[in-house]
Amino acid sequence: MSTNESNTIPKPSVPAPDILRCAYAELVVTDLAASRKFYVDVLGLHVSYEDDEQIYLRSFEEFIHHNLVLTKGPVAALKAMAFRVRTPEDVDAAEAYYKELGCRTERRTEGFVKGIGDAVRVEDPLGFPYEFFFETTHVERLHMRYDIYSAGELVRLDHFNQVTPDVPRGRKYLEDLGFRVTEDIQDDKGVTYAAWMHRKGTVHDTALTGGDGPRLHHVAFSTHEKHNIIQICDKMGALRMSDRIERGPGRHGVSNAFYLYILDPDDHRIEIYTQDYYTGDPDNPVITWDVHDNQRRDWWGNPVVPSWYTEASLVLDLDGNPREVIARTDSSEMAVTVGADGFSYTRAPGDALTGDPGEEVGFKMGHQL
């Protein structure tokens, strides 16, 4: 097992804040005009406010002020991933929780960004900039404005995905914080490569992907239907932006969702996501995938492009400086499943379709590269 007991993050004695859901991300972008074209003109997110330094965007069904803040800056990075909590007192609870953990915290009663009131930002034990808030400005919920509904409409913020070297360490910390695991990827040696964790009763509000970190893997928005994702692909093709489609469209094994990964002008990765499943019951079963199962990442067995495993966005500390990226020492999911030495199966040994013991039941991903 990768987790070093001496490196385990202790559970504080004070109660964890009651987190409702992932609420918004603040991304630093280097060219605000280029980012506006991508997020507003191409993806159709709705502007709640903008000036020369920031753009505040929300999805079709959202009533809080924003789901995404684009902040102009010198280095493209994640500035904050924000979670809404149930009550104003839960902001106090979050501050106390992270102070007991020994984490750096900063509290602003006026909020860190427009449209958000009393909030606390922390440098969490994994090195990520988390924010917790309750107070927010309400804006028009556009959920019945079908006169402005686009063919590729983004309707909700669905989740974040974080890259961290030690997934079991991060998993325990997030479970102590109140998140519940829905699915994970492991091997027969006990190495955990990824874990999906939720608060709002879907497959995840955030996920932990094993790799060099802390880095942000992606921010995900949901659509209503699969055809909305197909339209985004068609639109990007028509705009001669197909090189910004990194992976997909396809169907995930993990989460069962239909997906598409695209890159913004600063290479921040955005997932477009739809049709996962309900996970809100207290006895919701955890699904564990074998890292060598060729259908875990793509249900149709399509190989994952190497950049999806290796590239991710930097994250900032509370002073706005990029955090040091720590190398993962456990096995790499890409290394054990892609290339000449990697192996993934479509049918595990013993599951041959014909019953012929000589039938080839798996294949090396390297044969396709």
Phi, psi and chi 1 to 4 in degrees:
 res  aa     phi    psi   chi1   chi2   chi3   chi4
   1 MET       -  148.6  -62.6  -64.5  -72.0      -
   2 SER   -85.4  -23.2   63.2      -      -      -
   3 THR   -72.2  123.6  -57.1      -      -      -
   4 ASN   -86.9  122.0 -175.9  -27.8      -      -
   5 GLU   -57.3  -35.4  -69.0  -61.9  -29.6      -
   6 SER   -70.6  -15.7   64.8      -      -      -
   7 ASN   -99.1    1.4 -163.2   34.8      -      -
   8 THR   -65.7  136.9  -61.4      -      -      -
   9 ILE   -79.4  120.7  -61.0  164.8      -      -
  10 PRO   -69.4  151.6   26.9  -34.6      -      -
  11 LYS   -86.8  124.0 -177.6  177.7 -178.2  178.3
  12 PRO   -62.3  158.7  -24.9   35.9      -      -
  13 SER   -80.1  -21.5   61.8      -      -      -
  14 VAL   -85.3  156.3  -63.4      -      -      -
  15 PRO   -66.2  147.0  -17.9   29.9      -      -
  16 ALA   -74.3  152.4      -      -      -      -
  17 PRO   -65.3  150.2   26.1  -35.2      -      -
  18 ASP   -86.9   98.8 -172.5   -5.5      -      -
  19 ILE   -85.0  130.8  -62.2  168.7      -      -
  20 LEU   -86.2  -48.1  -66.9  174.2      -      -
  21 ARG  -172.5  163.8   57.9  171.2  171.6  133.0
  22 CYS   -67.5  140.9   62.6      -      -      -
  23 ALA  -123.4  -45.9      -      -      -      -
  24 TYR  -160.0  159.7   79.8   87.4      -      -
  25 ALA  -120.1  144.8      -      -      -      -
  26 GLU  -111.0  116.3 -178.0  178.5    0.9      -
  27 LEU  -109.9  134.0  -62.8  178.4      -      -
  28 VAL   -85.0  128.9  178.1      -      -      -
  29 VAL  -124.3  151.1  -61.7      -      -      -
  30 THR   -91.3  -20.3   59.3      -      -      -
  31 ASP  -135.5  100.1 -175.2  -28.0      -      -
  32 LEU   -65.1  -37.0 -157.9   58.2      -      -
  33 ALA   -65.8  -42.9      -      -      -      -
  34 ALA   -64.9  -39.8      -      -      -      -
  35 SER   -66.4  -37.3  -67.2      -      -      -
  36 ARG   -62.1  -42.4 -168.2 -172.1 -163.6  -76.9
  37 LYS   -59.5  -40.4  -71.7  179.5 -179.4  178.0
  38 PHE   -69.9  -51.9  179.7   83.8      -      -
  39 TYR   -80.8  -30.7  -72.8  101.6      -      -
  40 VAL   -97.7  -53.5  178.5      -      -      -
  41 ASP   -73.9  -36.3  -62.4  -15.1      -      -
  42 VAL   -91.3  -52.4  178.0      -      -      -
  43 LEU   -87.7  -18.0  -68.0 -175.2      -      -
  44 GLY    80.2   17.2      -      -      -      -
  45 LEU   -64.3  153.8  -74.4  170.9      -      -
  46 HIS  -102.2  133.8  -58.0  -85.2      -      -
  47 VAL   -80.9  123.3  177.3      -      -      -
  48 SER   -91.9  -32.4  -63.8      -      -      -
  49 TYR  -166.5  149.8  172.8   85.4      -      -
  50 GLU  -155.5  149.7   60.8 -177.0  -36.8      -
  51 ASP  -144.5 -163.2   57.4   29.2      -      -
  52 ASP   -73.8  -12.4  -69.2  -19.4      -      -
  53 GLU  -113.3  -24.0  -60.8  -62.3  -38.5      -
  54 GLN  -145.2  152.8  -69.8 -175.0  -51.6      -
  55 ILE  -129.2  130.4  -56.1  174.2      -      -
  56 TYR  -108.5  123.9  -69.1   73.7      -      -
  57 LEU  -124.9  149.2  -57.9  169.6      -      -
  58 ARG  -139.3  161.9   71.6 -176.5 -171.5  -83.0
  59 SER   -90.2  172.5   52.9      -      -      -
  60 PHE   -60.5  -36.9 -170.6   68.3      -      -
  61 GLU   -99.6    1.3  -64.9 -178.1   -8.0      -
  62 GLU   -79.8  143.1 -171.7   56.8   80.5      -
  63 PHE  -115.5  -15.4   71.3   91.9      -      -
  64 ILE   -78.1  166.8   71.2  169.9      -      -
  65 HIS   -57.9  -36.5 -172.1  -99.0      -      -
  66 HIS  -163.8  160.9   56.2  -95.3      -      -
  67 ASN  -114.2  -13.5  -61.1  127.8      -      -
  68 LEU  -149.1  131.2 -178.4   64.8      -      -
  69 VAL  -115.6  125.6 -178.1      -      -      -
  70 LEU  -103.0  115.8  -55.4  175.0      -      -
  71 THR  -113.8  126.7  -61.7      -      -      -
  72 LYS   -69.3  134.0 -174.5  177.8  179.2  179.4
  73 GLY  -163.7  174.5      -      -      -      -
  74 PRO   -79.4  -24.8   28.4  -34.9      -      -
  75 VAL  -130.0  122.8  177.7      -      -      -
  76 ALA   -65.2  126.0      -      -      -      -
  77 ALA  -168.4  167.9      -      -      -      -
  78 LEU   -84.0  124.2  170.4   73.9      -      -
  79 LYS   -94.1  -33.9 -168.2  169.0 -175.7  179.9
  80 ALA  -162.8  144.3      -      -      -      -
  81 MET  -116.2  123.5   54.8  177.8   66.4      -
  82 ALA  -111.5  139.5      -      -      -      -
  83 PHE  -119.2  136.5  -62.9   91.4      -      -
  84 ARG   -86.1  139.5 -164.6  170.5 -167.9 -152.5
  85 VAL  -108.9  167.9  -66.1      -      -      -
  86 ARG   -72.8  -36.4 -171.9  170.6  -61.9  -81.6
  87 THR  -138.8  163.5   68.5      -      -      -
  88 PRO   -58.5  -33.2  -25.1   34.2      -      -
  89 GLU   -66.3  -23.2  -68.4   73.0   27.7      -
  90 ASP   -71.6  -21.0  -77.0  -60.3      -      -
  91 VAL   -67.1  -42.6  179.8      -      -      -
  92 ASP   -58.5  -43.1  -60.3  -32.1      -      -
  93 ALA   -63.3  -40.7      -      -      -      -
  94 ALA   -63.0  -43.1      -      -      -      -
  95 GLU   -61.6  -45.9 -175.7  176.4   34.7      -
  96 ALA   -64.9  -39.2      -      -      -      -
  97 TYR   -60.8  -49.2 -169.0   88.6      -      -
  98 TYR   -76.1  -28.2  -77.8   93.2      -      -
  99 LYS   -65.4  -39.9  -78.6 -173.9  172.3  179.5
 100 GLU   -65.9  -31.0 -175.4  171.8  -31.0      -
 101 LEU   -71.6  -11.4  -80.3  172.0      -      -
 102 GLY    83.8   16.5      -      -      -      -
 103 CYS   -84.8  151.5  -63.8      -      -      -
 104 ARG   -71.2  134.1 -177.9 -179.4  173.1 -171.2
 105 THR  -130.4  153.4   66.1      -      -      -
 106 GLU  -139.7  129.9 -176.2  176.8  -15.4      -
 107 ARG  -114.0  131.8 -177.2   82.9  171.5  -98.9
 108 ARG  -131.6  113.6  -67.3 -172.0 -172.7  175.8
 109 THR   -66.8  -25.1   56.5      -      -      -
 110 GLU   -89.8    0.0   73.4  -77.9    9.0      -
 111 GLY    85.5  160.5      -      -      -      -
 112 PHE   -89.7  -22.9  -68.5   83.1      -      -
 113 VAL  -137.2  165.7  -64.7      -      -      -
 114 LYS   -63.2  147.6  -64.8 -179.3 -175.1  -59.6
 115 GLY    83.3   -3.6      -      -      -      -
 116 ILE  -121.9  133.0  -58.5  -63.8      -      -
 117 GLY   -90.1 -141.9      -      -      -      -
 118 ASP   -48.4  123.3 -177.0   24.3      -      -
 119 ALA  -149.0  154.9      -      -      -      -
 120 VAL  -123.1  133.8   60.7      -      -      -
 121 ARG  -111.1  144.1  -75.0 -169.8  176.7 -178.0
 122 VAL  -135.0  153.0  -52.9      -      -      -
 123 GLU   -95.4  101.8  -64.7  174.1    4.7      -
 124 ASP   -75.8  171.5   89.7  -20.0      -      -
 125 PRO   -61.6  -20.0  -25.4   35.7      -      -
 126 LEU   -90.6   -4.6  -55.1 -177.5      -      -
 127 GLY    96.1    8.7      -      -      -      -
 128 PHE   -94.6  147.7  -70.9   92.2      -      -
 129 PRO   -87.6   98.5   30.2  -30.4      -      -
 130 TYR   -94.4  147.4  -87.9   13.4      -      -
 131 GLU  -126.5  145.5  177.2 -178.8  -57.6      -
 132 PHE  -128.2  131.2  -58.6   91.8      -      -
 133 PHE  -150.7  158.9   74.1   94.5      -      -
 134 PHE  -121.0  -48.2  173.1   76.7      -      -
 135 GLU   -69.9  131.8  -64.2  174.8    1.4      -
 136 THR  -154.2  151.0 -179.6      -      -      -
 137 THR   -75.8  131.9  -59.8      -      -      -
 138 HIS   -85.3  140.5  -73.0 -161.2      -      -
 139 VAL  -124.7  173.0  -68.5      -      -      -
 140 GLU   -61.6  125.2  179.6 -171.8    2.7      -
 141 ARG   -81.1  123.2  176.0  176.3 -101.3  162.3
 142 LEU   -92.7   14.6  -58.3  170.8      -      -
 143 HIS   -64.0  -16.3   68.0  -63.4      -      -
 144 MET  -115.1   13.0  -62.5  179.6   73.1      -
 145 ARG   -86.8   65.2  -72.2  -67.2  -51.5  -83.1
 146 TYR   -69.7  -11.1  -68.3  109.4      -      -
 147 ASP   -70.4  -18.9   54.7  -45.3      -      -
 148 ILE  -116.9    8.1   61.4  171.7      -      -
 149 TYR   -73.4  122.9 -176.4   95.2      -      -
 150 SER   -90.8  164.3   71.7      -      -      -
 151 ALA   -65.5  -23.0      -      -      -      -
 152 GLY  -114.6   36.1      -      -      -      -
 153 GLU   -58.7  131.4 -168.4   71.6   38.3      -
 154 LEU   -92.0  120.3  -53.3 -176.1      -      -
 155 VAL  -104.0  -24.9  -64.0      -      -      -
 156 ARG  -149.7  151.5  -73.1 -178.0  -66.1  -82.2
 157 LEU   -77.0  127.7  174.6   69.0      -      -
 158 ASP  -102.9  -48.9 -168.6   82.7      -      -
 159 HIS  -165.4  167.9   63.1  -94.3      -      -
 160 PHE  -108.4  164.5  -51.2  126.8      -      -
 161 ASN  -139.4  124.2 -172.4  -57.1      -      -
 162 GLN  -112.1  136.3  -51.4  169.8 -135.2      -
 163 VAL   -96.3  126.2 -175.4      -      -      -
 164 THR  -144.0  145.1 -170.5      -      -      -
 165 PRO   -67.2  -35.6  -21.4   32.6      -      -
 166 ASP  -119.4   95.2 -170.9  -26.1      -      -
 167 VAL   -65.7  -45.5  174.1      -      -      -
 168 PRO   -58.6  -37.3  -26.6   36.6      -      -
 169 ARG   -63.2  -46.3  178.8  173.2 -177.3  -97.6
 170 GLY   -67.6  -36.3      -      -      -      -
 171 ARG   -61.5  -46.1  174.2  178.2  178.5  158.2
 172 LYS   -61.9  -43.6  177.5 -168.6  176.4  -61.5
 173 TYR   -59.4  -45.0  149.5   63.8      -      -
 174 LEU   -71.6  -32.5  -72.8  176.5      -      -
 175 GLU   -64.8  -41.1  -73.4 -179.1  -53.1      -
 176 ASP   -61.0  -33.1  -71.6  -15.1      -      -
 177 LEU   -76.4   -8.9 -170.0   56.8      -      -
 178 GLY   111.3    1.1      -      -      -      -
 179 PHE   -77.9  152.1  -73.1   81.6      -      -
 180 ARG  -120.7  139.1  -71.0  161.5   50.6 -162.3
 181 VAL   -79.4  135.5  176.9      -      -      -
 182 THR  -107.1  -42.6   54.6      -      -      -
 183 GLU  -145.7  156.8  -54.4 -161.4   27.6      -
 184 ASP  -150.8  169.7   62.4   12.2      -      -
 185 ILE  -123.1  126.2  -63.7  174.0      -      -
 186 GLN  -135.8  173.1  -61.0 -173.8   28.4      -
 187 ASP  -123.8  178.6   65.9   16.6      -      -
 188 ASP   -75.4   -3.1   57.8    4.7      -      -
 189 LYS   -97.3    0.4  -61.0  178.0  177.9   62.2
 190 GLY    90.2    6.5      -      -      -      -
 191 VAL   -78.4  131.3  175.7      -      -      -
 192 THR  -101.3  127.2  -59.7      -      -      -
 193 TYR  -100.0  -24.1  -64.4   84.3      -      -
 194 ALA  -166.9  155.9      -      -      -      -
 195 ALA  -147.8  141.1      -      -      -      -
 196 TRP  -110.6  131.1  -74.8 -105.0      -      -
 197 MET  -138.2  140.1  -47.8 -173.0   75.7      -
 198 HIS  -132.8  161.2   79.7   93.3      -      -
 199 ARG  -123.6  -35.4  -72.7  -67.8  -59.3  176.0
 200 LYS   -90.4    4.7   67.7  180.0 -179.0  -59.2
 201 GLY    88.8   20.9      -      -      -      -
 202 THR  -117.7 -171.6   60.9      -      -      -
 203 VAL   -63.5  -36.2  170.6      -      -      -
 204 HIS  -162.9  150.1   52.8  -38.2      -      -
 205 ASP  -100.3  -27.4  -73.7  -89.7      -      -
 206 THR  -150.3  158.1 -163.8      -      -      -
 207 ALA  -131.6  154.9      -      -      -      -
 208 LEU  -111.5  121.0  -61.5  176.5      -      -
 209 THR  -110.2  129.0  -67.3      -      -      -
 210 GLY   -71.0  126.7      -      -      -      -
 211 GLY   173.2 -176.1      -      -      -      -
 212 ASP   -66.7  128.3  -59.1  -14.7      -      -
 213 GLY  -159.9  178.6      -      -      -      -
 214 PRO   -80.1  133.2   30.3  -36.4      -      -
 215 ARG  -144.5  158.0  -66.2 -177.4  -63.1  161.8
 216 LEU   -92.5  121.0  172.7   70.4      -      -
 217 HIS   -77.6  -52.0 -166.7  -86.9      -      -
 218 HIS  -164.9  164.2   64.0  -97.8      -      -
 219 VAL  -114.1  136.5  175.9      -      -      -
 220 ALA  -120.2  135.5      -      -      -      -
 221 PHE  -115.3  145.9  -72.1   90.0      -      -
 222 SER   -96.6  150.8  -70.0      -      -      -
 223 THR  -112.6  170.2   63.0      -      -      -
 224 HIS   -73.2  -40.2  -80.9  143.2      -      -
 225 GLU  -139.8  165.5  -57.7  -73.8  -11.6      -
 226 LYS   -62.0  -35.9  -63.9 -172.0  -67.1  -66.7
 227 HIS   -65.1  -24.4   68.1   75.8      -      -
 228 ASN   -64.1  -36.5  -57.5  118.8      -      -
 229 ILE   -70.1  -41.2  -67.6  178.4      -      -
 230 ILE   -59.4  -39.8  -60.0  -62.7      -      -
 231 GLN   -63.4  -38.7  164.7   61.2   18.7      -
 232 ILE   -61.1  -42.7  -67.5  170.8      -      -
 233 CYS   -61.5  -45.7  -66.1      -      -      -
 234 ASP   -62.8  -41.2  -77.6  -19.0      -      -
 235 LYS   -65.1  -43.5 -176.2  174.9 -177.0  178.7
 236 MET   -65.6  -35.0  -67.9  179.9   72.0      -
 237 GLY   -64.4  -44.1      -      -      -      -
 238 ALA   -63.6  -31.3      -      -      -      -
 239 LEU   -87.2    6.7  -66.0  170.9      -      -
 240 ARG    57.3   45.0  -72.5  -72.3  168.0  176.1
 241 MET  -116.9   19.9  -64.7  176.6   63.3      -
 242 SER   -62.0  -22.7   61.2      -      -      -
 243 ASP   -69.4  -13.4   58.9  -46.8      -      -
 244 ARG   -92.5   -0.8  -52.7  -51.0  -71.9  168.1
 245 ILE   -86.9  112.0  -62.5  174.2      -      -
 246 GLU   -87.3  -41.0 -178.8 -169.8   33.1      -
 247 ARG  -157.1  136.9 -179.2 -179.6  163.5 -148.8
 248 GLY    98.1 -174.6      -      -      -      -
 249 PRO   -73.9  158.8   29.3  -36.5      -      -
 250 GLY  -169.3 -176.8      -      -      -      -
 251 ARG  -113.6  123.6  170.2   78.4   69.5 -177.7
 252 HIS   -70.0  149.9  -79.3  -49.9      -      -
 253 GLY   -78.0  -64.4      -      -      -      -
 254 VAL   -58.0  126.0  175.3      -      -      -
 255 SER    85.5  -21.3   82.8      -      -      -
 256 ASN    67.1    5.6 -168.3   52.6      -      -
 257 ALA   -81.5  152.8      -      -      -      -
 258 PHE   -81.5  139.3 -156.8   78.6      -      -
 259 TYR  -141.8  162.4   72.2   86.7      -      -
 260 LEU  -153.1  135.5  172.7   71.3      -      -
 261 TYR  -114.4  127.6  -66.3   96.3      -      -
 262 ILE  -131.1  161.1   56.5 -179.7      -      -
 263 LEU  -116.5  133.1  -58.4  174.0      -      -
 264 ASP   -81.2  179.6   84.1   -7.0      -      -
 265 PRO   -60.5  -22.1  -28.2   36.8      -      -
 266 ASP   -99.0    8.6  -74.3  -69.8      -      -
 267 ASP    71.2   14.4  -69.9  -22.0      -      -
 268 HIS   -63.1  133.4  -67.0  -53.7      -      -
 269 ARG   -90.9  130.8 -177.7 -178.0  -71.3  106.3
 270 ILE  -118.0  129.2  -59.0  -63.4      -      -
 271 GLU  -100.0  138.5 -177.8 -179.5   15.7      -
 272 ILE  -106.8  130.9  -43.3  -61.4      -      -
 273 TYR  -145.4  141.1  179.6   96.8      -      -
 274 THR  -158.3  151.0 -168.2      -      -      -
 275 GLN    68.6   51.0  -60.6  178.4  -15.4      -
 276 ASP   -85.9 -152.9   61.0   -6.6      -      -
 277 TYR  -136.5  165.0   58.1   92.2      -      -
 278 TYR   -73.6  136.8  169.8   74.7      -      -
 279 THR  -132.4   15.9   62.3      -      -      -
 280 GLY   -77.4  -13.6      -      -      -      -
 281 ASP   -68.8  146.7  -75.6   14.3      -      -
 282 PRO   -65.1  -23.8   21.2  -31.9      -      -
 283 ASP  -104.8   25.2   55.3  -10.7      -      -
 284 ASN   -56.1  124.1 -179.9   73.3      -      -
 285 PRO   -74.4  142.6   25.8  -33.2      -      -
 286 VAL   -82.2  134.2  175.3      -      -      -
 287 ILE  -101.7  123.3  -61.7  171.9      -      -
 288 THR  -109.5  127.9  -66.8      -      -      -
 289 TRP  -104.9  142.3  -66.7   78.5      -      -
 290 ASP   -73.6  131.3  179.3   -3.6      -      -
 291 VAL   -59.4  -23.6   71.3      -      -      -
 292 HIS   -89.0   -2.2  -62.8  -69.2      -      -
 293 ASP   -72.2  114.7 -174.0  -20.3      -      -
 294 ASN   -63.6  -13.9 -172.3   45.7      -      -
 295 GLN  -103.3    5.9  -64.0 -175.6 -162.1      -
 296 ARG   -67.7  -43.7   72.6 -162.4 -177.4  -75.7
 297 ARG   -89.4  -31.7  -68.2  -70.0 -171.0 -176.9
 298 ASP  -139.1  117.1 -176.1  -80.1      -      -
 299 TRP   -62.3  -22.4 -174.5 -121.3      -      -
 300 TRP   -91.0    0.0  -52.8  -25.9      -      -
 301 GLY    82.5   11.7      -      -      -      -
 302 ASN   -69.2  138.0  -68.3  -37.8      -      -
 303 PRO   -68.4  151.6   23.7  -32.6      -      -
 304 VAL   -87.1  131.8  180.0      -      -      -
 305 VAL   -67.3  142.6  -66.1      -      -      -
 306 PRO   -56.8  -35.1  -28.4   36.3      -      -
 307 SER   -60.2  -29.4   62.9      -      -      -
 308 TRP   -64.9  -32.3 -166.9   90.5      -      -
 309 TYR   -82.2  -31.4  -75.3  121.2      -      -
 310 THR  -102.4  -27.7   59.4      -      -      -
 311 GLU   -99.8  141.0  -58.3  -58.0  -45.0      -
 312 ALA  -163.8  167.2      -      -      -      -
 313 SER   -87.4  143.6  -61.1      -      -      -
 314 LEU   -63.7  158.7  -64.3  173.5      -      -
 315 VAL  -121.7  153.6  -55.1      -      -      -
 316 LEU  -106.4  151.4  -56.7 -180.0      -      -
 317 ASP   -82.4 -178.1   63.4   20.9      -      -
 318 LEU   -70.5  -13.1  -65.4 -176.3      -      -
 319 ASP   -89.8   -2.7  -66.2  -38.8      -      -
 320 GLY    87.7   14.6      -      -      -      -
 321 ASN   -98.3  141.0  -60.8  -46.9      -      -
 322 PRO   -60.9  136.4  -23.9   34.7      -      -
 323 ARG   -75.8  147.9  -64.2  -64.4  -58.9 -107.8
 324 GLU   -63.6  137.3  178.5 -174.1    1.9      -
 325 VAL   -94.8  122.0  175.7      -      -      -
 326 ILE   -97.6  133.3  -52.9  -59.7      -      -
 327 ALA   -72.4  141.9      -      -      -      -
 328 ARG   -75.2  134.4  175.4  175.5  168.6   89.1
 329 THR  -102.4  -20.6   57.0      -      -      -
 330 ASP   -70.1  170.0  -75.4  -19.3      -      -
 331 SER   -55.4  144.1  -59.5      -      -      -
 332 SER   -89.8  134.3  154.4      -      -      -
 333 GLU   -61.5  -39.3 -176.5  175.3   -7.7      -
 334 MET   -63.9  -43.5 -176.1  174.6   75.6      -
 335 ALA   -64.7  -35.9      -      -      -      -
 336 VAL   -88.1   -5.0  -58.9      -      -      -
 337 THR  -128.5   -9.4   59.4      -      -      -
 338 VAL  -129.7  142.7  178.0      -      -      -
 339 GLY    96.3 -174.5      -      -      -      -
 340 ALA   -62.0  -34.4      -      -      -      -
 341 ASP   -96.5  -11.0  -63.0  -35.9      -      -
 342 GLY   -84.3  160.1      -      -      -      -
 343 PHE  -146.7  131.9  176.9   78.9      -      -
 344 SER  -132.4  146.3  -67.9      -      -      -
 345 TYR  -114.8  150.7   64.7   81.0      -      -
 346 THR   -95.4  -40.3  -61.7      -      -      -
 347 ARG  -125.0  125.0  -66.2  176.5  -60.4  -78.7
 348 ALA   -65.4  152.4      -      -      -      -
 349 PRO   -50.7  132.4  -28.0   36.0      -      -
 350 GLY    98.4   -9.5      -      -      -      -
 351 ASP  -110.9   29.2  -67.5  -22.4      -      -
 352 ALA   -60.7  142.9      -      -      -      -
 353 LEU   -67.9  -36.8  -67.1  179.2      -      -
 354 THR   -94.2  -13.6   64.8      -      -      -
 355 GLY    84.6   -4.4      -      -      -      -
 356 ASP   -73.6  118.7  179.3   -4.9      -      -
 357 PRO   -63.2  -16.8   20.9  -32.0      -      -
 358 GLY   -87.9   -4.0      -      -      -      -
 359 GLU   -66.9  136.0  179.3 -175.6  -11.2      -
 360 GLU   -75.5  118.5 -176.2  176.5  -13.6      -
 361 VAL  -104.8   -5.5  -63.1      -      -      -
 362 GLY  -142.6 -178.3      -      -      -      -
 363 PHE  -152.2  155.7   61.3   87.4      -      -
 364 LYS   -85.8  131.5  -72.6 -166.8  173.4 -177.1
 365 MET   -58.1  -30.2  -62.0  -70.8  -73.7      -
 366 GLY   -59.2  -23.8      -      -      -      -
 367 HIS   -64.7  -21.5  -69.2  177.5      -      -
 368 GLN   -95.3   -8.9  -64.5 -173.1  -14.5      -
 369 LEU   -97.3      -  -61.5  178.9      -      -
